[in-house]
Each structure stands twice: as C-alpha cells, then as structure tokens.
C-alpha cells in the first residue's frame, strides 16, 4: 500500500487566460446577474494570452497541500497528449505524486478558456469523457473531492466504497458544478461521509434550493445533510463555519495589493483549511490559514502560482493585524 497525507480527486484542466481589453459589464436586471459583453460579429482585440497547465479545483488543492508540507497525490484523468504531459510535469515540479494520473490514448485533455476582465473572469469549460478509476492500493489521512465531469455520477459510488473500506480516511468535499447539479439525493452518502464541506454562498442556496441569506441558517441546513463541519464562503466578504456547536465568521486576510485575478481564491481557501487540519491544527487555527493563501493566489495569473509554502504562510500569520481573528456569531 502507498501511504499519503492528502489525496485529491477531480478533473485536471489547462486554462488559457485571455486578457480582455475591449469589453464591458452589463447587469441583467431580470436575472440579477452580471453579464460580460463584447460586440457581436466583430473582431475584438485582447491584451495577451497566458497558458496555465495543471489546474482545476482538486489539482490546486493537491499543490496547496504539497507546498504546505504534506505528502500529496492526485487521482485524475487526462489525455495522452502534449497537454497531458505538461500537466504531469507541472505536478511533479510541485512534488505531487502522479501515480494515479491516468492518461488515455484517443481522448483529449481538458482545456478551458478564461475570459479575464478586471479582477474577475468567465470560464468557457468542456470536460472530456473519461473512464473514471478509483484505485484501492493507497491509504491517506484526507481525501479531497472536488469538481468532476458530467459522466462521473457512478464514480462517486466507487469513492463511497473506498471510504467504507478505509474508515479512518477523512473526506473533504468541495462540490463542482456537475456535482451540485446532481442534487442532494444522488450524492447523499458523499455529503453524509464528509468531515468538512466547502461551498460559496450562492452554491449553498442552489444545493438547498432556497434563497436564505442568513449564513447561520444556511450552515444549519447544510449540516443537516451530514457533514460534520460546514464552511460557506462569501468572496472578499469572508467566510462562515459551523461545527455543530460553534458558529464562526472568518474575515478575509488583508490584500497585499489590489487583486490581479480572483481565479483559484476559493480553491486555495478550502484546500488550505483542509491541509492545516491534516497537519494537526485545530479547526479554529485552520480556518485562519485559508484566507492567507487566498490573498496571495489572487496576486498572480492562474490558481497555482501564488500558493504559499508553509514558512511563508506562517510568517504572514504571525504578522497579521490584530483585527485578523475569528469571531463567534
């Protein structure tokens, strides 16, 4: 058996960041949703393109865990192509085990286009169809499950069976778009087996099919699905956590400079909290680790480059302002 501290499960992608210049934002009042607008049927100039291999929710989590000192591995699928080879190279550079990166002949690797405007982005996504495989020849302290493609429904049952076979493994669940769209019933055992669950406020409302604004009520409802600890993020406004006994508000860590790109902020928060728990930190301390990594990820292009190493993160925590602390709500 191979032994790890942290194993991620999710789809690996390559992001092509297209820095837009000639665009604007429009509020659709009926949908109460911001829309990115460019002129239809025209040639739109852009500033530059930056290709970032080996990203995706769980990918970013494995890299974050490795940089924080954990022995991490990644279970994922990709094509046996140049994009896939670049993914493996990037993971190996960050000391993430690629023993379970399955490269399939005749299938393309996932490639997304990130329309980057201001500090935010809209992503054009396409997940290829892969034969998902859950290896059984490893143990891990923590399993981190996140975004998978639309053909992965049955794969979740394999993950459940792994957790039953290895009951000492703790599950962190940060659902992706497809997992949320599956609905609660189809993933009820995943929710129930989660030691800690992460989503943002909008996702919580979608999962629960309500428009509740009170984070405590949202946390209560989410925890009723089974997770022991629920963490709901609210972007730059901070995050909320509930462990069944205590409700906390987690403030954002002060930005060292205006954000360059918010891509990966949520992933870095969730994975860093989980990594801190895997390192033996109590929940109250782990919750303060997450926003530090988020603040530095948004200073770089892509979701990996700004991820901190443990010494850097602990130094920033030590020098945090006195106002940076958990609040009981």
N, C-alpha and C positions, 0 to 999 in steps of 0.2 A: 504494500500500500504506500502511496505517496502521501506525504503529510504537508498541509498548508495552514496558514493562519487565516487566509481570506481568499475565497474563490468567487469570481463574478460569473454571472450567466446573462448573456444578452447578445444583441446583434452588433457586430463591428461595422463601422462605416468610414468612408473617406469624405470629408467636407471640402467643397470648393467654395471659398468665401469670395463673393463678388461684391466689391465695394461700390455701391451705387452713388452716383453724383446727381443725376437729373431725375429726381423723384420727389414725391411728397406724400403726406399722410392725410387721410380723409376719414372722418367719423361717420359711419353708417348709423344714423340715429335710431332707425327701426330695430337694428340688431344690437345697438350699443356696443359696437365693435370698431376698432381702428382698422383701416384698410391701407395697404401700401399701393400707391398709384403711380403708373408710368403711362406715357402716351401710347395708345393702341395703334398698331400698324406703322410704327415709326422706328428709326434707328436710335437707340438710347445709349449715349456714352457712359462708360463706367471708369473708375479710377484705376483699379488693379484687381487681380485675382490671386488668392493665396490658397494653395492646396495643403490641407492638413490630414494626413493619414491617421488611422488607428484612433478613432473617436467613437462616440456613442455612449449612452448612459453608463452601462456596465463597464465598458472599456475605460472610461475616465475614472470610474471607481477603483478598478484594479491598479491603475497607475498611481492614483492618490494613495492607496494603501501601501503600495511598494515604496513610494517616496517617504512615507511616514514610518517605514521600518518593518513592515510586515512581509512575510513570505507569501506572495500572492500568485494566483494562477487564473486563467481565463478560459471559460468554456464558450466557444463561439463557432460560427460557420462563415465561410467566405469562398470566393472563387480561387482556383489555382491559376492566377494571372498575375500580372505585374503589380496591380493594386494590392492584391493579397500579400505578395512578397514584401511590399513596402510596409504593410500593416505589421507583419511579423517582425521586421527589422526594428520598427519603432517600439514595439512591445519589449523586445529583447534589450533594447537600449535602456529601458526603464526597469529591467530585471523582473519583468512579469513572465511567469512560465507560459510557454506556448505549447505545452504538451497536448492540450485539448483544443487547440485552434485547428479545426478541420477544414482543409482546403479541397474543394470539389471540382474535378475536371468537368468542363462543359457548362459550369454555372458562373455567372459574373459575380464579382464582389460588389457590395453595396456602395453606391456613390450618390451623395446628396449635394444639392446646390443651395448655398446660403446667400440669400439676398440681404445684404448688410447695409442698413441705412441708419444714420445716427449711431446710438449705442445699442440698438436692438436689431433683430433680424427676423426674417420669414424664411422657412426652410422648405425647399421642394424635395420631398422624400420618395424613395422607391425601395422597398425591401424585397430582395430576391427570394425565391422559394428554395429552401434548403431541407435536407433530411436531418432533422434535429436529433442529436445523440446525447444521452446523459450517461457519462462514464460512471463506473462504480468502483474504480480502483484507487480512490483517494479518500482522505479524511480532511476535514477543515473545521476550524473553530466557528467561522462565519461563512455563510453562503449569501451572496448579494445578488438578488434577482431584479432585473430591470427590463427595458424595452426589447421585445421580440416581434418578429413579423406576423402577418395575419394568418399564416399556416401553422402556427406553433401551439394551437389550443391543446392538442393531445400531449404535447411535450410537457406541459405543466403537470400531468399525471405522473410522468416519469420523475419529475422533481419531487413530487409528494412522496413517491415510493422511496427515493433516496433519503429523504428526511425521516421517514419511518424506520429505515434500515440503520440510520446513524442519528439516534435521538439526541445526542449531545451537541449536534450541529445547530447553531442558532441562525435563523433566517432574517435577513433584512430585505424588505420588499419596497421597491420604488417603481410602481407600475408605469409602463409606457402607454402610448395612445391606444394600441390594439388591446392591451390587457384591460384598460379601462372600458373600452367598447364591448368587451366580452360580457361585462356585467358581473354583479356580485355572485350570483348563484354558481356560475361555471368555475369561478376561482375561489369558492368559499373556503376550501381546505387550505389554500395558499394564505388567504387572509388569517385564518384561524391559527396557522402554524407560525405566523410572523412574530418574532421577538420585538422587532421595531418596524414601523411602517412610515413611509415618507410620501407626501404629495404636496402640491401647492393648493391654495385656497380654491381656485377655480376647479381644479381636478376633484377636490373633495366634494364640491357641490354637484359635479357631474356624477361621481360614483354613487353618491347618496340620493341623487335625483331631487335635490331641494336647493333653495336659494338662501339658506340660512347664512347670516353674516357673522353671527357671534362665534368666535373661534372656540370657545369652551363647549358650546352646543355641538359644533361640528366635530370636535375631538371626541365628545361623548358618543356621538352616533357612529363615528368611525371605529372607536374602540369596541363598540358592541359587536362588530364583525369578527373580533377575535384577537387582533394584535395586542401585545402586552403594553407596548409604548407607541403612541401616535405622535408624529411631528408634522405640522402643517405650516408650510412656508408662505410668506406674503411678499415676496420680492424684496425691494430695498426697505420695506416697512418692518422687516424682521420675521420671526417665526414663533410658533406656539407648540408646546409639548405637553403631553399628558400621560402619566404612567399608572393611572388608576387611583392614585392618592393625591398627586400634586399637579397643578397647572402652572406652567411657566411661560413667560414671554422672553424670547431670546432676541436681543437687539442686533442690528447689523453692526459689523465691525467698521470703524471709520475708513472710508476710501482714501488710499494714499494719493490718489489723483482722480479726476473725473473718469468714469468707466469708458474703456475703448470699445468693448463688445461684451454683452451680457451672456453670450453663449457659454454654457457649462457652469453657470453660477449655482443652479440647483443641484446638479450632479456633485459638484465639489462639496457643497454643504452636507448632503446626505451621506456621501461616502466617507467624509472626514469624521463625522459623528460616529459612524459605524466603526471606522478604523480605530478611533480613540477607545471605544468600548472593547474592541478586540485587543488593544494594548493594556487593558485592565483599568482604564479610567472610569470613575463613577459617572453616571448619566449627567449630573449637573455640570461636571467639568467637560465631558464630551460635547455637550451642546454648545459650549463656548468655543470649541475648536473649529466647528463648522464654518461660522461666518468669516473667520480669518482667512481660510483658504478661498472662500468665495470672493472676498475683497481683492485678492491678488490674481485670481483667474481672470476677472473682468478687465484687468490691465493689459492683457495680451490677446492676440488673434488666435482663436481656437480654444478648445476646452482643456487642453493638456499643458500647454507651455507654462502657464502661470501657477501650476500646482506646486505647493511648497514642500520642502523636505522638513523633517521633524525639528531639526535645530532652528531653522528659520521660523517655523510656526511658534515654537515655544518662546523664542526671543520676542516675537511680536505680542504674544500673550502677556509676557512679563512687563512689556512697556505699554500695555493698553491703558487708555484713560480710565479713571476711577468710575466713570459712568457705564463702562462696559461690564455689565454683570447681569445675571439672571434676575428676573422679577417674578414674584409669585402673584398670580392673578386670581 
